[in-house]
Amino acid sequence: MGPACSKPPGDIATAAGVAQLPKIHGGAVLDAWCGGDNSVVTAGADGRVVLYDAAAGTAKTLGVHAAAANGVAAARDRAGAVYTCSRDLSVRRWPLARGPTQVIEAAHELAVTAVTVADDGATVASGSRDYRVKTWDAATGENAAAVRVPRNVVTCMCWRPTTQTFAQGSEDLRLRVWDARDLRQAAAQTFAGYEFFPLAVASAGPHLITASKGFGGEGGEVTLWDARRPGSEPLAVLRGHAQDATGVAFLRGGAGAASASKDGRVKLWDLEAGTLSRDVDAGGESPMYTSVCAAPGAATVAAVATTFQGDVFCFDREFRVAAAVG
């Protein structure tokens, strides 16, 4: 993980009366998903998958993987359940209310590093360090298709809203877009030109945005792509993170994008201008951020960021911390 960075100055973003959420994870929180009803689900290095109600200030453990839970995702239109992926080689479905847990054991041969879900919840896609991308029937848990691309060590995934395609980043310095209906050896689209490989990807409308690895002030860029133009130059390359940019999200209502980094910064970007609009200080002791996600709808919680130190910061629409674990 490396040494903690000294905490950088930033826009102190704490709302009055911050709700304290119960601390459940025993270590780093690696990823988070947030719904439109102030629900937040986190995946931890301890294998735990935790559901928070940020408005009520409550939490419960949905279940535990046998190894680190690397990622969490849910359908955009039918978020009755979340999916997680893990170093224990499984993909799991966790109902948010009632219903059975679904486990896809040995989904991959090596650690499952990323998972994403179609808008309608019918298809799940997963990626791994085994160079494979797979799709699954969400109703049955059966493998629908798989493709193996040499050196395609999967680092991140996201579904493209209102389409049957999903994007996938890799350590081979590529961002690929796959058609879930027909996986082939050659991806539907490929975006290249990375100096350091992407660690996170998000999608909105025709655009994709990635956050990349970096260190010592090199890399860590946030890159905006037009998914309608495969092989084209990026629309914008936003620089300012000093270490790995570990998370990125489009903000609701065309309000730009947020990125998070191991350098202790959460940054808000004006994508039209291609400039930094805010540098947010969420608090905590030299936080090393692991993810950031944005919520749909008009709930109090608009975005969530997580850290290696076990923090979970829930931001409101003004990007002030409204609820937190830490």
Phi, psi and omega per residue, in radians:
M1 nan -0.559 3.111
G2 1.546 2.900 -3.133
P3 -1.224 2.651 3.102
A4 -1.224 2.547 3.086
C5 -1.459 2.683 2.995
S6 -1.173 2.515 -3.030
K7 -1.246 2.143 -3.092
P8 -1.385 2.737 3.040
P9 -1.221 2.684 3.122
G10 -2.945 3.137 3.111
D11 -1.293 1.858 -3.136
I12 -1.084 2.107 -2.941
A13 -2.183 1.157 -3.129
T14 -2.086 2.173 3.096
A15 -1.386 2.784 3.073
A16 -1.190 2.451 3.072
G17 1.180 0.867 -3.140
V18 -1.120 2.237 3.127
A19 -1.312 2.271 3.098
Q20 -1.598 2.093 -3.139
L21 -1.612 2.547 -3.122
P22 -1.059 2.481 3.102
K23 -1.550 2.021 -3.089
I24 -1.935 -0.789 -3.100
H25 -1.152 2.519 3.126
G26 -1.665 0.198 -3.138
G27 -2.976 -2.538 -3.082
A28 -1.090 2.466 2.978
V29 -1.740 2.060 -2.947
L30 -1.625 -0.437 -3.109
D31 -2.792 2.845 3.126
A32 -2.611 2.687 2.993
W33 -2.277 2.467 3.082
C34 -2.267 2.403 -3.132
G35 -1.671 -3.054 -3.117
G36 -1.549 0.161 -3.091
D37 -2.157 0.472 -3.124
N38 1.211 0.254 3.035
S39 -1.503 2.491 -3.140
V40 -2.363 2.305 3.058
V41 -2.079 2.302 -3.115
T42 -2.088 2.630 3.086
A43 -2.097 2.298 -3.004
G44 -2.087 2.826 3.061
A45 -1.113 -0.347 3.075
D46 -1.443 0.051 3.140
G47 1.488 -0.127 -3.095
R48 -1.314 2.543 3.005
V49 -2.088 2.070 -2.958
V50 -2.123 2.358 3.069
L51 -1.823 2.144 3.088
Y52 -1.919 2.509 2.865
D53 -1.836 1.762 -3.022
A54 -1.186 -0.427 3.120
A55 -1.362 -0.729 -3.116
A56 -1.478 -0.281 -3.132
G57 1.303 0.516 -3.101
T58 -2.044 2.892 3.132
A59 -2.678 2.659 3.004
K60 -2.582 2.613 3.100
T61 -1.457 2.135 3.092
L62 -1.332 -0.569 3.139
G63 2.968 -3.124 -3.061
V64 -2.397 2.245 2.971
H65 -1.350 2.832 3.117
A66 -1.376 -0.173 3.079
A67 -2.597 -3.092 -3.049
A68 -0.918 2.346 3.025
A69 -1.544 1.945 -2.982
N70 -1.483 -0.513 -3.049
G71 -2.686 2.782 3.123
V72 -2.472 2.458 -3.126
A73 -2.665 2.826 3.105
A74 -2.615 2.807 3.079
A75 -1.169 2.486 -3.110
R76 -1.228 -0.654 -3.059
D77 -1.696 -0.420 -3.098
R78 -2.319 1.306 -3.059
A79 -1.587 0.919 3.061
G80 -1.414 -0.142 -3.137
A81 -2.660 2.791 3.035
V82 -2.090 2.742 3.082
Y83 -2.047 2.461 3.072
T84 -2.224 2.740 3.077
C85 -2.226 2.751 -2.932
S86 -2.608 2.838 2.997
R87 -1.185 -0.255 3.098
D88 -1.385 0.156 3.048
L89 1.366 0.121 -3.090
S90 -1.857 2.799 2.902
V91 -2.083 2.322 -3.080
R92 -2.256 2.537 3.063
R93 -1.880 2.234 -3.119
W94 -2.081 2.017 3.071
P95 -1.191 2.446 -3.133
L96 -1.440 -0.342 3.093
A97 -2.092 -1.627 3.112
R98 -2.082 2.777 3.101
G99 2.265 2.837 -3.090
P100 -1.339 2.622 2.996
T101 -1.388 2.377 3.118
Q102 -1.920 2.265 -3.090
V103 -2.109 2.213 3.003
I104 -1.835 1.636 -3.128
E105 -1.268 2.628 3.100
A106 0.831 0.782 3.120
A107 -1.087 -0.556 3.111
H108 -2.418 2.984 -3.123
E109 -1.525 -0.385 3.071
L110 -2.238 3.123 -3.072
A111 -0.850 2.319 3.072
V112 -1.480 2.047 -2.957
T113 -1.780 -0.262 -3.075
A114 -2.705 2.633 3.114
V115 -2.586 2.572 3.079
T116 -2.648 2.821 -2.993
V117 -2.350 2.454 3.083
A118 -1.128 2.733 -3.120
D119 -0.922 -0.727 -3.071
D120 -1.493 0.001 3.109
G121 1.341 0.073 -3.040
A122 -1.423 -0.459 -3.055
T123 -2.244 2.390 3.068
V124 -2.035 2.441 3.059
A125 -2.103 2.502 3.124
S126 -2.366 2.736 3.115
G127 -2.436 2.744 -2.960
S128 -2.550 2.992 2.999
R129 -1.317 -0.068 3.125
D130 -1.493 0.228 3.122
Y131 1.310 0.114 -3.044
R132 -1.866 2.517 2.940
V133 -2.034 2.324 -3.104
K134 -2.310 2.664 2.978
T135 -2.072 2.660 -3.023
W136 -2.354 2.545 3.001
D137 -1.378 2.014 -3.052
A138 -1.133 -0.507 -3.109
A139 -1.262 -0.640 -3.048
T140 -1.930 -0.338 -3.044
G141 1.355 0.151 -3.133
E142 -1.428 2.481 3.082
N143 -1.186 2.190 -3.120
A144 -1.619 -0.718 -3.112
A145 -2.803 2.808 3.113
A146 -2.656 2.625 3.076
V147 -2.500 2.454 3.104
R148 -2.078 2.192 3.113
V149 -2.109 2.108 -3.132
P150 -0.904 2.354 3.104
R151 1.260 0.093 -3.137
N152 -1.477 1.281 3.075
V153 -1.381 1.858 -2.982
V154 -1.245 2.288 -3.139
T155 -1.964 -0.453 -3.047
C156 -2.861 2.787 3.127
M157 -2.628 2.717 2.940
C158 -2.747 2.576 3.052
W159 -1.438 2.531 3.063
R160 -1.563 2.017 -3.052
P161 -0.958 2.474 3.100
T162 1.133 0.265 3.110
T163 -2.218 3.063 3.021
Q164 -1.840 0.517 -3.111
T165 -2.151 2.718 3.072
F166 -2.439 2.655 -3.119
A167 -1.794 2.641 -3.073
Q168 -2.571 2.194 3.098
G169 -1.674 2.804 -3.036
S170 -2.574 2.763 3.060
E171 -1.234 -0.167 3.092
D172 -1.483 0.283 3.065
L173 1.177 0.656 3.111
R174 -2.282 2.594 2.914
L175 -2.037 2.106 -3.103
R176 -1.965 2.537 3.031
V177 -2.021 2.171 -3.089
W178 -1.913 2.554 2.984
D179 -1.597 1.981 -3.040
A180 -1.116 -0.334 -3.127
R181 -1.394 -0.262 -3.035
D182 -2.807 1.383 3.107
L183 -1.195 2.328 3.105
R184 -2.310 2.911 3.123
Q185 -1.018 -0.668 3.097
A186 -1.657 2.166 3.135
A187 -1.134 2.741 3.118
A188 -1.067 -0.649 3.113
Q189 -2.528 2.611 3.077
T190 -2.399 2.301 3.084
F191 -2.020 2.261 -3.080
A192 -2.166 -2.948 3.086
G193 1.714 0.166 3.129
Y194 -1.339 2.487 3.004
E195 -1.504 -0.700 3.047
F196 -2.233 2.584 -2.972
F197 -1.252 2.660 -3.124
P198 -1.270 2.435 3.107
L199 -1.842 -0.307 -3.124
A200 -2.645 2.628 3.126
V201 -2.520 2.527 3.082
A202 -2.438 2.811 -3.085
S203 -2.379 2.527 3.025
A204 -2.723 2.193 -3.113
G205 0.975 -2.334 -3.120
P206 -1.479 0.061 -2.977
H207 -1.875 2.621 2.967
L208 -2.147 2.578 3.102
I209 -2.387 2.405 -3.099
T210 -2.209 2.711 3.042
A211 -2.136 2.366 -2.942
S212 -2.040 2.787 3.067
K213 -1.126 2.706 3.115
G214 -3.034 2.908 3.089
F215 -2.847 2.645 3.072
G216 1.009 0.520 -3.141
G217 1.505 -0.081 3.091
E218 -1.765 2.456 -3.117
G219 1.278 -2.625 -3.119
G220 1.187 0.369 -3.056
E221 -1.435 2.761 3.015
V222 -1.921 2.161 -2.995
T223 -2.106 2.270 -3.137
L224 -1.826 2.271 -3.100
W225 -2.153 2.654 2.988
D226 -1.725 1.906 -3.067
A227 -1.181 -0.202 3.095
R228 -1.414 -0.136 -3.043
R229 -2.224 1.305 -3.137
P230 -1.061 2.416 3.138
G231 1.400 -0.001 -3.104
S232 -1.433 2.942 3.046
E233 -1.231 2.651 3.104
P234 -1.118 2.644 3.078
L235 -1.242 -0.569 -3.138
A236 -2.769 2.531 2.996
V237 -2.156 1.950 -3.033
L238 -1.796 2.139 -3.059
R239 -2.034 2.654 3.134
G240 2.788 -0.381 3.068
H241 -1.371 2.444 -3.098
A242 -1.620 -0.264 -3.133
Q243 -2.343 -2.927 3.113
D244 -0.841 2.241 2.928
A245 -1.558 1.822 -2.913
T246 -1.655 -0.231 -3.110
G247 -2.597 2.625 3.096
V248 -2.678 2.554 -3.127
A249 -2.689 2.448 2.938
F250 -1.331 2.399 3.134
L251 -1.587 2.584 -3.059
R252 -1.090 2.539 3.042
G253 1.346 0.369 3.113
G254 1.205 0.492 -3.088
A255 -1.556 0.405 3.098
G256 1.641 -2.630 -3.085
A257 -2.447 2.762 3.066
A258 -2.097 2.513 3.038
S259 -2.316 2.699 3.140
A260 -2.324 2.670 -2.999
S261 -2.556 2.792 3.010
K262 -1.127 -0.256 -3.130
D263 -1.348 0.050 3.089
G264 1.525 0.207 -3.091
R265 -2.005 2.435 2.861
V266 -1.927 2.142 -3.072
K267 -2.004 2.469 3.037
L268 -1.895 2.315 -3.017
W269 -2.061 2.413 2.963
D270 -1.570 1.848 -3.026
L271 -1.285 -0.523 3.116
E272 -1.176 -0.727 -3.131
A273 -1.502 -0.335 -3.088
G274 1.217 0.625 -3.071
T275 -2.307 2.824 3.046
L276 -1.338 2.249 3.127
S277 -1.791 -0.542 3.094
R278 -2.669 2.604 3.040
D279 -2.088 1.891 -2.933
V280 -1.672 2.322 3.019
D281 -1.847 1.841 -3.098
A282 -1.489 -0.205 -3.094
G283 1.809 -2.903 -3.099
G284 1.502 2.905 -3.123
E285 -1.639 1.832 3.140
S286 0.755 1.079 -3.054
P287 -1.142 2.441 3.010
M288 -1.980 1.797 -2.996
Y289 -1.283 2.499 3.135
T290 -1.928 -0.403 -3.101
S291 -2.869 2.832 2.935
V292 -2.568 2.455 3.110
C293 -2.434 2.780 -3.130
A294 -2.056 2.594 -3.112
A295 -1.713 2.556 2.985
P296 -1.428 3.005 3.045
G297 1.287 -2.952 -3.035
A298 -1.997 0.569 3.120
A299 -1.204 2.911 3.115
T300 -1.056 -0.781 -3.137
V301 -1.401 2.048 -3.127
A302 -1.740 -0.450 -3.105
A303 -2.783 2.775 -3.140
V304 -2.404 2.405 3.038
A305 -2.197 2.549 -3.118
T306 -2.188 2.843 -3.074
T307 -2.387 2.841 3.035
F308 -1.117 -0.431 -3.136
Q309 -1.407 -0.047 3.123
G310 1.665 0.144 3.108
D311 -1.333 2.606 2.944
V312 -2.308 1.984 -3.119
F313 -1.879 2.118 3.110
C314 -1.804 2.054 -3.071
F315 -1.721 2.529 3.034
D316 -1.545 -3.021 -3.070
R317 -1.125 -0.409 3.090
E318 -1.566 0.105 -3.084
F319 1.033 0.744 2.940
R320 -1.818 2.583 3.117
V321 -1.243 2.018 3.141
A322 -1.745 -0.436 3.108
A323 -2.670 2.611 -3.069
A324 -2.740 2.618 2.893
V325 -1.920 2.265 3.129
G326 2.576 nan nan
